[in-house]
């Protein structure tokens, strides 16, 4: 993850783009790119182009990492912390093999 963060930071600094990366703009960009990712599956969810999906997924990841950088948080730490909370909401013995929302388990 360190290399990815460094490369994203270098890319933005070389282009002087950080001034455009407010948390609000990054949140918008995450949603826009997530929409483009979803578009890859729009008419046929089984016959998608994996290369196109990977391109859009990379864009989503990149903006998410930029948001973490802007907020000065460690992506790995916040993901693991959230996973721990989610484990409590979805204990294996109640959630295994089903997609029911936690408040209805």
TAZIRA-V106765 format. One record per residue. RES is the residue in three letters. PHI is phi as a letter, one per 40 degrees, with the letter a starting at -180 (NA if undefined). Layout:
RES_PHI + RES_PHI
This chain:
UNK_NA + UNK_d + UNK_c + UNK_c + UNK_d + UNK_c + UNK_c + UNK_c + UNK_c + UNK_c + UNK_d + UNK_c + UNK_c + UNK_c + UNK_b + UNK_f + UNK_c + UNK_d + UNK_c + UNK_c + UNK_c + UNK_c + UNK_d + UNK_c + UNK_c + UNK_c + UNK_c + UNK_c + UNK_c + UNK_c + UNK_c + UNK_c + UNK_c + UNK_c + UNK_c + UNK_c + UNK_c + UNK_c + UNK_d + UNK_c + UNK_b + UNK_d + UNK_b + UNK_a + UNK_c + UNK_c + UNK_b + UNK_c + UNK_c + UNK_c + UNK_c + UNK_c + UNK_c + UNK_c + UNK_c + UNK_c + UNK_c + UNK_c + UNK_c + UNK_c + UNK_d + UNK_c + UNK_c + UNK_c + UNK_c + UNK_c + UNK_c + UNK_c + UNK_c + UNK_c + UNK_c + UNK_f + UNK_b + UNK_c + UNK_d + UNK_c + UNK_c + UNK_c + UNK_c + UNK_c + UNK_c + UNK_c + UNK_c + UNK_c + UNK_c + UNK_c + UNK_d + UNK_c + UNK_c + UNK_b + UNK_c + UNK_d + UNK_c + UNK_b + UNK_b + UNK_c + UNK_g + UNK_b + UNK_b + UNK_c + UNK_c + UNK_d + UNK_c + UNK_b + UNK_c
